[in-house]
Amino acid sequence: MRRFLALFIVFAVFPAVAATPEDKAEILFLNKRVQFLEDAAKSARTDMDKAAKEEAGTVRDVLDRRIDDFRDYQNKLITGAGVFIAILIALGYRTVIDAKKQARQELEAVKAELRLKADTTLGEHIASLRLEYETHFDDLETKLTARVERFNDTAAAREGEIGEIVARMKNLSPEKAANELSDKDRETIEKMENAVPEAKRTDNDLRALAFAAFAEGDKHDKNGNRREARAAFERALNYYGLLRAKHPRLPTANRDFAVTQCRLGDLFLAEGRRDEARAAFQRHHAIFLDLTAADPNNPDCRRNLAVAESRLGDAFLAEGRRDEARAAFQRHHAIFLDLTAAEPNNPDYRWNLAVAESRLGEIFLAEGRRDEARAAFQRYHAIFLDLTAADPNNPDYRRNLAVAESRLGDAFLAEGRRDEARAAFQRYH
């Protein structure tokens, strides 16, 4: 590079100077010298690179050996540390076992001490509780004895009150007993019902409960509360049924059971439950049929049998069984005809005979038997005419007399006797 620079200077600066042979020889020498120097530099550079590479390889080998030596030392150190740690762990585990053993011994000692204290304390506490409970039980026994005595006194007083109520109602039918039952009587019976368990109720208790239930049903029935009336009559029927089960031949128990069946039948019939109504009336009729057969001269039994025949006739009529209804009404009429013949001034018998005449008249009129219908209605009318004349201020007599006029008017109208029918309806009006 330097050679080319020298030649550039020579030819550029001195272009006008001619080169001599000596100059040319010197220039050639210089070129060769420059070439030699360049080759020497290149060779030296090559040698230096080789030497540097060799030196680098030597350094790398030294470093690798040192790294390997360090790794060997590290492994040895780790191995030694592991052994040392294992020794320490073994020593520590033994120490832990000893400490645990000692702690267990101390714990057992504490347990034994606590157990001894607990046994002592528990014994003292049990003795204290036993004394306390014995004192408490003594007080409780005293109070219980006093309470039993008061209860016995109260029960005796209640039994006396219930017995007095039953004695007053003894010979009364359920309907009459319902009218005689006072608010105080009802309160007494309610207290008994709440105080006496079912299994311990006496005959008087059952009678009193039946009276109260029947009276409640009668009240609801008169107020038009059929559901409540039916529930109350069913309770009364249950109490009378319990009495019948205990005394199956007791006339009053059978009578009252049958009368309650009749009231239920009336409710069923009013609700259109014809099958249930007829079944209730048939049970009612069967009981009074048995009672009358057992005592045929008993007027009360015969009267109730007649009423049962009438109710059975109503049930048959509601079902369209007219022949069976007529037969029942005729039996009803025959019984009251006999009773009235025996006691002609008995207003109850005369009333029921008039009702029997009316029911037969309705059947005859429906069957087109006009003469018989008119005759029955005339007898019906005549009875209430007499009853009203004897007691003109009695509203029930006057009401039934009006109904009799209406029925008589129906009979006259059916026969085409319009003037007499009009006169009867005008009296009814």
TALINVEN-V672441 format. One line per field, one symbol per residue. ss: DSSP state (H for helix, E for strand, L for the rest). burial: # if it has 24 or more other ideal C-beta (glycine too) atoms within 12 Angstrom, else .. Layout:
BEGIN
ss: ???
burial: ???
END
This chain:
BEGIN
ss: LHHHHHHHHHHHHLLLLLLLHHHHHHHHHHHHHHHHHHHHHHHHHHHHHHHHHHHHHHHHHHHHHHHHHHHHHHHHHHHHHHHHHHHHHHHHHHHHHHHHHHHHHHHHHHHHHHHHHHHHHHHHHHHHHHHHHHHHHHHHHHHHHHHHHHHHHHHHHHHHHHHHHHHHHLLLLHHHHHHHLLHHHHHHHHHHHHHLLHHHLLHHHHHHHHHHHHHHHHHHHHLLLHHHHHHHHHHHHHHHHHHHHHLLLLHHHHHHHHHHHHHHHHHHHHLLLHHHHHHHHHHHHHHHHHHHHHLLLLHHHHHHHHHHHHHHHHHHHHLLLHHHHHHHHHHHHHHHHHHHHHLLLLHHHHHHHHHHHHHHHHHHHHLLLHHHHHHHHHHHHHHHHHHHHHLLLLHHHHHHHHHHHHHHHHHHHHLLLHHHHHHHHHHHL
burial: ..........................................................................................................................................................#..##.##..##..#..####.##.##...##.##.###..#....##################.##....#..##.#############......###################......###.######.######......####################.....###.#############......###################......###.######.######........#..################....##..#..#..
END
